Amino acid sequence: HALSMVEDGADIIDVGGESTRPGSTPVSPDEEIGRVVPVIAEIAKRTDRPISIDTYKARTAQAALAAGASLVNDISGMSFDPAMEKLVSDRRCPVIIMHIKGTPREMQQNPTYEDVVRDIIEYLKERIASAVGAGVHKGAIIVDPGIGFGKTVDHNLDILRRLKEFEVLGCPILVGVSRKSTIGAVLGGL
């Protein structure tokens, strides 16, 4: 599938070994490593496209980077595992810091905000400051407002309408909208 994505023009291949959909149950680092490392190693042999590891666990990220991944995509903004910031700093690799409200298991249980965009920007500012304080180079940080991660459809649409406001963070902005229920809601359940 990854090679097909490369043929279709994908610039980065994101590999994850744990579902983070609403209500999902976490898996152990050992199970996650067993799922992702063989896949990453095989993809790395067959393409020079960057591979990101989609995990919030430092042990998984470390194993994935050793297997050929070159960046970390952390849904928790490096807040769930205190070892993640040090790993990213030590490895000097790019990192995607995403906003999430709560954990995947309970994030969709009535998420509320004063102002969704302002609140997410404040969270991301704090996570960026924490990362930089741990030695992560600011130029290696990409931010993701976390469409679908502790947000209602209206929150998600507000984020998309106001995406330009995230430029205040001074980092590239990534938006993951694929396979999200917001798309179905907007399209009337199609």
Order of alpha helices (4+ residues) and beta strands (2+ residues): alpha-beta-alpha-beta-alpha-beta-alpha-beta-alpha-beta-alpha-alpha
